[in-house]
Amino acid sequence: MDNSAVPARPTFIDLFSGCGGLSLGLSQAGWQGLFAIERAADAFETFRANFLGEASRCRFQWPAWLEQSAHSIDDVLKFHHGELGELRNKVDLIAGGPPCQGFSFAGKRNNSDPRNKMFQRYVSFVELINPKFLVLENVPGMNVAHTKRGNKTAKSGQTYYDKLHDALGELGYTVGAMILDAANFGVPQRRARLVVIGIRSDMVKKFPSGCTGLFDAIDVEGGKQLSELGNGAPVTAQQAISDLVVGTGKQVAQHTIEYAGFGARRGYVQLKYEGPHDTAYQRLMNAGVAPYQMDSMRLARHGEDVRARFKKILATSLATNRRGVNLSSDDRESFGMLKHRTVPMSPTQPAPTLTTLPDDILHYCDPRILTVRESARLQSFPDWFTFHGKYTTGGDRRKVECPRYTQVGNAVPPLLAMAIGAGILTAWKSIDAKAKGSIGKKTVIKKHIALAMS
């Protein structure tokens, strides 16, 4: 099996795709998506709108045997085992981000959380299809051992990353991992993630430095993006979303219009968008999008008491130089807040890590939470990328619904994914070029020998 030559557009499958952040970045890096698996109907509708339409900028080559709808990975493995087997050795990359809630330090870190076992389904897919490369993204907590109770970090023991590493090793893959911060790749957000890369045994022989070489190439691509978007420095929240500021007082009425999108009800408004400001990041995100095409711009309807509290938090955090960090327990008590995480953003720093809860972060100058579009900007989704479904949900519905804020908060930042895809592709092309050069040299030598013998 020697099919190491780089195709014009190498192919990938996205498992646990969510709304498509990883798929978008890989597509923008030059990879061709085949299909994606996502069980949440709302998230898949967003994926469908952006990757499956006739006019999609990153259209997938979806197979006829798989319905274009939400699927669980268990059902696809069970009901399409034969079709998946037909793809063996024909797919270049399997990517994915299994559910991370069971690993996250922000959650309960429950060792028995069934979502922790989803990486095993990823391994099952790999075993069936045997791709050349693997990419898996998760929270850093995947590489920290769990206790039985789940709410503390174990001092020793096998982590879920260790289990993944061993399982993929048994399938013949060389596996490496690094914690990458999205802010180092042009994403205006501090977001540390464990990125796992695997190389199939026949391919790894051609990569002298193995996975380390791929991570070096990814780092180079990240540096390029950072140079283009932030002049080598991290992109700040203000550079990312200053064109989406609404203002306060009378400015609100002047800068907003009635919201008429999905779920429109009386009292909801959105920013009257006038175009990007003069920052490289905003120009990139808004390229080719008219003001009336801006999606998911609905502002939250805060009561007067909530706005007053948020305004006081912003003023106090500015005066005490505590922007960009979580409110202390004393601060929360003084403001009458029960939430464990409320971070007033700093305009001069990348945003804090976005979560699925919209009220975890306050805007850096407006006394409000972020809109879905602002959250998407901070994740590096371009403005043409549309979101579908409810904005928020609550109670028991959170177990089955995946509203827009959750879709964005769970996503892999596309710019980070693009650097990963571009880095792997660059390294692959490099070894392919060297291989072709070596073949060319051997051909020349053989011609010289033939001439000499004649």
C-alpha positions as a printed Julia matrix, in Angstrom:
454×3 Matrix{Float64}:
   0.0    0.0     0.0
   1.85   3.06   -1.26
  -0.54   5.85   -2.15
   1.35   8.64   -0.44
   1.11  11.08   -3.37
  -0.83  14.22   -2.49
  -4.15  14.46   -4.39
  -5.31  17.78   -5.81
  -7.81  18.07   -2.97
  -7.36  15.4    -0.26
 -10.51  14.1     1.41
 -11.73  14.06    5.0
 -14.62  12.87    7.16
 -15.71  14.89   10.21
 -16.99  12.93   13.21
 -18.91  14.76   15.98
 -18.92  17.73   13.61
 -21.23  20.04   15.54
 -22.11  23.05   13.42
 -18.92  22.67   11.35
 -16.01  24.7    12.73
 -13.45  21.96   12.1
 -14.93  21.2     8.68
 -14.82  24.85    7.7
 -11.17  25.29    8.65
 -10.07  22.11    6.89
 -12.03  23.07    3.77
 -10.44  26.52    3.73
  -7.02  24.88    4.02
  -7.62  22.9     0.82
  -9.24  19.66    1.97
 -12.43  18.2     0.48
 -15.16  17.12    2.89
 -17.02  13.86    2.14
 -19.53  13.6     4.98
 -19.97  14.53    8.63
 -21.7   12.88   11.56
 -23.57  14.94   14.14
 -26.48  13.73   16.26
 -27.89  17.12   17.38
 -30.57  18.16   14.88
 -30.11  21.92   15.41
 -26.34  21.73   14.91
 -26.77  19.6    11.82
 -29.21  22.1    10.3
 -26.5   24.73   10.64
 -24.03  22.32    9.06
 -26.44  21.57    6.2
 -26.99  25.26    5.46
 -23.27  25.94    5.14
 -21.85  22.78    3.57
 -24.59  20.98    1.62
 -26.32  23.67   -0.44
 -25.74  24.17   -4.16
 -24.16  27.57   -3.51
 -22.07  26.47   -0.53
 -18.55  27.9    -0.47
 -17.21  24.63    1.0
 -19.58  22.04   -0.41
 -19.19  18.45    0.71
 -19.2   15.48   -1.7
 -21.85  13.7     0.33
 -22.33   9.97   -0.53
 -25.72   8.81   -1.78
 -25.92   5.99    0.79
 -25.99   8.36    3.8
 -29.07  10.5     4.38
 -28.27  14.19    4.79
 -29.61  14.44    8.31
 -28.54  14.19   11.93
 -27.13  10.78   12.87
 -25.59   9.2    15.92
 -22.19   7.66   15.29
 -23.47   4.36   16.71
 -26.26   4.21   14.09
 -23.88   4.95   11.22
 -21.48   2.24   12.38
 -24.37  -0.21   12.79
 -26.43   0.42    9.66
 -23.7    1.43    7.19
 -20.88  -0.89    8.14
 -20.61  -2.22    4.58
 -20.52   1.2     2.91
 -17.89   2.39    5.38
 -15.81  -0.68    4.6
 -15.89   0.28    0.91
 -14.06   3.5     1.86
 -11.11   1.62    3.37
  -7.79   3.16    2.28
  -9.68   5.71    0.15
  -9.98   8.56    2.66
  -7.05  10.81    3.51
  -8.1   12.14    6.91
 -10.57  11.44    9.69
 -11.13  14.45   11.93
 -13.33  14.94   14.94
 -14.0   16.46   18.31
 -15.8   13.98   20.58
 -18.04  15.54   23.27
 -15.81  17.18   25.86
 -18.13  17.86   28.8
 -16.95  14.79   30.7
 -13.32  15.91   30.4
 -13.73  19.64   30.96
 -12.42  21.24   34.15
 -15.42  23.56   33.91
 -17.74  20.58   34.36
 -18.07  17.78   36.9
 -15.42  15.55   35.23
 -17.54  12.46   35.82
 -15.56   9.3    35.07
 -18.78   7.44   34.22
 -20.07  10.12   31.83
 -21.03   8.12   28.68
 -19.71  10.95   26.51
 -16.2   10.06   27.67
 -16.46   6.82   25.7
 -17.18   8.51   22.38
 -13.49   8.45   21.47
 -13.92   4.67   21.21
 -16.39   5.21   18.36
 -13.78   7.42   16.72
 -11.34   4.5    16.96
 -13.93   2.15   15.45
 -14.27   4.46   12.45
 -10.51   4.61   12.04
 -10.28   0.82   12.15
 -12.86   0.49    9.38
 -11.62   3.21    7.03
  -7.86   3.23    7.73
  -7.16   6.84    6.66
  -3.66   8.24    6.16
  -4.01  10.91    8.86
  -6.04  11.54   12.0
  -6.96  14.76   13.8
  -8.81  14.84   17.09
  -9.56  17.97   19.14
 -10.63  18.08   22.77
 -10.18  20.0    26.0
  -6.85  19.62   27.83
  -8.67  17.64   30.54
  -8.73  14.63   28.22
  -5.06  14.17   29.1
  -5.61  14.35   32.85
  -6.56  11.25   34.81
 -10.05  11.21   36.36
 -10.94  10.11   39.86
 -13.89   7.8    40.45
 -15.86  10.71   41.86
 -14.89  12.77   38.84
 -14.65  16.14   40.56
 -10.91  16.03   41.27
  -7.78  15.51   39.2
  -6.03  12.22   39.9
  -2.31  12.34   40.65
  -1.66   9.25   38.56
  -3.48   6.79   36.34
  -4.34   6.31   32.7
  -5.97   9.28   31.01
  -8.47   9.08   28.18
  -5.75  10.36   25.89
  -3.56   7.45   27.01
  -6.35   5.05   26.14
  -6.82   6.73   22.75
  -3.07   6.66   22.09
  -2.86   2.94   22.9
  -5.95   2.02   20.86
  -4.73   3.88   17.77
  -1.24   2.43   18.24
  -2.73  -1.06   18.05
  -4.21  -0.06   14.67
  -0.75   0.93   13.4
  -0.82   4.69   13.94
   1.92   6.89   15.32
   0.16   9.4    17.55
   1.25  12.72   19.07
  -0.51  15.49   20.97
   0.0   19.14   21.86
  -2.02  21.76   23.7
  -2.6   24.63   21.28
  -4.0   28.04   22.21
  -6.31  29.39   19.51
  -5.07  32.94   20.23
  -1.71  31.94   18.71
  -3.44  31.23   15.4
  -5.22  34.56   14.89
  -8.38  33.63   16.83
  -9.34  36.57   19.12
  -9.88  34.26   22.07
  -7.79  32.45   24.67
  -8.83  28.87   24.06
  -6.44  26.05   24.96
  -7.23  22.72   23.3
  -5.59  19.32   23.14
  -4.94  18.5    19.5
  -4.11  14.88   18.66
  -2.56  13.89   15.34
  -2.02  10.4    13.97
  -0.08   9.12   10.95
  -0.65   5.67    9.41
   2.34   3.31    9.63
   3.12   3.25    5.88
   2.97   7.07    5.78
   4.98   7.77    8.92
   8.04   6.15    7.34
   8.12   9.08    4.94
   8.0   11.69    7.74
  11.47  11.73    9.37
  10.24  13.68   12.41
   6.83  12.01   12.66
   4.05  13.94   14.39
   6.54  16.49   15.69
   7.15  17.63   12.13
   3.42  18.07   11.55
   3.03  20.15   14.69
   6.02  22.27   13.61
   4.31  22.88   10.26
   1.04  23.75   12.04
   2.91  26.22   14.21
   4.39  27.88   11.11
   0.93  28.23    9.56
  -0.34  29.75   12.8
   2.46  32.29   12.73
   1.47  33.3     9.21
  -2.15  33.83   10.25
  -1.12  35.79   13.32
   1.13  37.99   11.19
  -1.62  38.72    8.67
  -4.37  39.42   11.2
  -2.62  40.89   14.23
   0.81  41.99   12.96
   2.28  39.12   14.96
   0.39  39.89   18.17
  -2.84  38.21   19.35
  -6.01  39.72   17.88
  -7.92  41.59   20.59
 -11.65  41.57   21.31
 -11.9   45.18   20.16
 -10.15  44.4    16.86
 -12.6   41.56   16.36
 -15.99  43.03   17.25
 -15.76  46.83   17.58
 -18.0   47.14   14.5
 -20.76  45.34   16.43
 -20.9   47.75   19.39
 -24.41  49.08   20.1
 -23.63  51.71   22.72
 -25.61  52.85   25.73
 -28.42  55.28   26.49
 -29.8   57.11   23.44
 -27.19  55.41   21.23
 -29.09  52.12   21.52
 -32.18  53.49   19.72
 -30.0   55.19   17.1
 -27.92  52.09   16.33
 -30.56  49.35   16.38
 -33.46  48.16   14.28
 -36.26  45.68   14.97
 -35.1   42.09   14.87
 -36.96  40.17   12.16
 -35.06  36.87   12.04
 -35.82  33.42   13.47
 -37.91  33.6    16.63
 -38.66  37.3    16.19
 -40.92  38.67   18.89
 -41.94  42.11   19.98
 -39.18  43.91   21.84
 -36.21  42.21   20.2
 -33.78  44.44   18.31
 -30.45  44.04   16.54
 -27.59  46.28   15.53
 -28.1   48.39   12.39
 -24.88  47.17   10.83
 -22.81  49.64    8.81
 -19.78  47.54    7.88
 -16.4   46.55    9.31
 -13.94  48.94   10.88
 -10.4   49.21    9.57
  -8.94  46.06   11.12
  -7.55  43.14    9.13
  -9.58  40.67   11.17
 -12.93  42.38   10.63
 -12.26  42.8     6.9
 -11.5   39.07    6.62
 -14.55  38.0     8.6
 -16.93  40.32    6.74
 -15.55  39.84    3.22
 -18.32  39.53    0.63
 -21.18  40.04    3.11
 -23.63  42.92    2.71
 -24.94  44.63    5.89
 -28.44  43.19    5.37
 -26.99  39.65    5.19
 -25.63  39.69    8.74
 -27.03  36.7    10.62
 -27.73  35.94   14.31
 -27.49  39.57   15.43
 -30.36  39.52   17.95
 -29.59  41.38   21.18
 -30.6   39.95   24.53
 -33.53  41.68   26.26
 -31.97  42.65   29.59
 -34.09  44.31   32.23
 -33.09  47.69   33.65
 -31.78  46.07   36.85
 -29.6   43.65   34.88
 -28.18  46.4    32.67
 -27.44  48.5    35.76
 -25.62  45.58   37.38
 -23.61  44.87   34.23
 -22.71  48.55   33.92
 -21.46  48.56   37.51
 -19.43  45.38   36.91
 -17.77  46.89   33.83
 -16.92  50.09   35.69
 -15.59  48.3    38.78
 -13.51  45.79   36.81
 -12.0   48.64   34.78
 -11.16  50.65   37.89
  -9.54  47.64   39.61
  -7.77  46.47   36.44
  -9.56  43.12   36.54
 -10.84  42.89   32.98
 -10.6   39.5    31.31
 -10.76  37.49   34.55
 -13.61  35.83   36.39
 -15.31  37.78   39.14
 -14.1   36.8    42.59
 -16.47  35.3    45.14
 -16.43  38.64   46.98
 -17.3   40.46   43.75
 -20.17  38.09   43.04
 -21.51  38.57   46.54
 -21.32  42.36   46.31
 -23.17  42.33   42.97
 -25.77  39.85   44.23
 -24.8   37.19   41.68
 -25.05  33.42   42.13
 -23.26  32.43   38.92
 -19.81  30.9    39.3
 -18.43  32.39   36.07
 -18.86  35.96   34.89
 -15.97  37.48   32.97
 -16.04  41.15   31.9
 -14.07  41.24   28.66
 -11.01  43.39   28.1
 -10.97  45.34   24.81
  -7.16  45.11   24.57
  -6.84  41.34   25.04
  -8.25  38.29   23.28
 -11.6   37.24   24.69
 -11.74  34.63   27.47
 -12.72  31.09   26.49
 -16.26  31.0    25.16
 -18.58  28.42   26.67
 -22.09  27.28   25.78
 -23.59  29.68   28.34
 -24.08  33.17   26.87
 -24.08  34.96   30.22
 -20.59  33.71   31.16
 -19.02  36.73   29.41
 -19.91  40.43   29.4
 -19.2   42.76   26.48
 -16.17  45.01   27.02
 -18.12  48.32   26.77
 -21.84  47.58   26.31
 -23.61  46.45   29.54
 -24.86  43.2    28.02
 -23.93  39.68   27.02
 -22.62  38.95   23.54
 -24.8   38.22   20.53
 -24.41  34.93   18.68
 -22.69  36.8    15.85
 -20.2   38.38   18.24
 -19.51  34.97   19.77
 -19.05  33.54   16.27
 -16.59  36.34   15.42
 -14.58  35.53   18.53
 -14.5   31.9    17.4
 -13.35  33.07   13.9
 -16.5   32.08   11.97
 -16.84  34.39    8.95
 -19.96  36.54    8.74
 -21.33  34.56    5.79
 -21.61  31.47    8.01
 -25.24  31.25    9.14
 -26.62  29.6    12.28
 -29.93  27.8    12.65
 -32.24  26.78   15.47
 -33.14  28.43   18.76
 -30.87  31.0    20.34
 -30.97  29.47   23.82
 -32.66  26.68   25.73
 -32.88  25.61   29.35
 -33.79  22.96   31.88
 -34.01  19.36   30.7
 -34.13  20.57   27.09
 -30.39  21.27   27.28
 -29.84  17.5    27.14
 -31.47  17.17   23.72
 -31.34  20.62   22.1
 -28.32  22.41   20.7
 -29.21  26.12   20.31
 -27.07  28.68   18.52
 -25.02  29.8    21.51
 -24.21  26.15   22.27
 -23.27  25.45   18.66
 -20.8   28.33   18.68
 -19.4   27.58   22.12
 -18.77  23.91   21.29
 -17.12  24.58   17.93
 -13.49  24.23   16.93
 -12.33  27.73   15.88
 -12.1   27.62   12.07
  -8.81  29.56   11.98
  -7.22  27.0    14.31
  -8.61  24.18   12.17
  -7.32  25.88    9.02
  -3.78  26.03   10.42
  -3.99  22.35   11.38
  -5.2   21.38    7.91
  -2.68  23.62    6.13
   0.19  22.36    8.3
  -0.52  18.7     7.57
  -0.96  19.45    3.87
   2.27  21.46    3.67
   4.28  18.72    5.38
   2.69  16.05    3.17
   3.46  18.0    -0.01
   7.03  18.49    1.18
   7.71  14.75    1.59
   5.87  14.07   -1.68
   8.13  16.57   -3.5
  11.23  14.99   -1.96
  10.05  11.54   -3.01
   9.48  12.67   -6.6
  12.89  14.34   -6.61
  14.49  11.12   -5.43
  12.74   9.14   -8.18
  13.92  11.7   -10.72
  17.53  11.31   -9.57
  17.33   7.51   -9.83
  15.96   7.81  -13.38
  18.85  10.08  -14.41
  21.39   7.65  -12.91
  19.85   4.7   -14.77
  20.06   6.66  -18.07
  23.73   7.41  -17.44
  24.42   3.72  -16.73
  22.56   2.66  -19.89
  24.54   5.14  -22.02
  27.83   3.99  -20.51
  27.07   0.33  -21.22
  26.13   1.09  -24.79
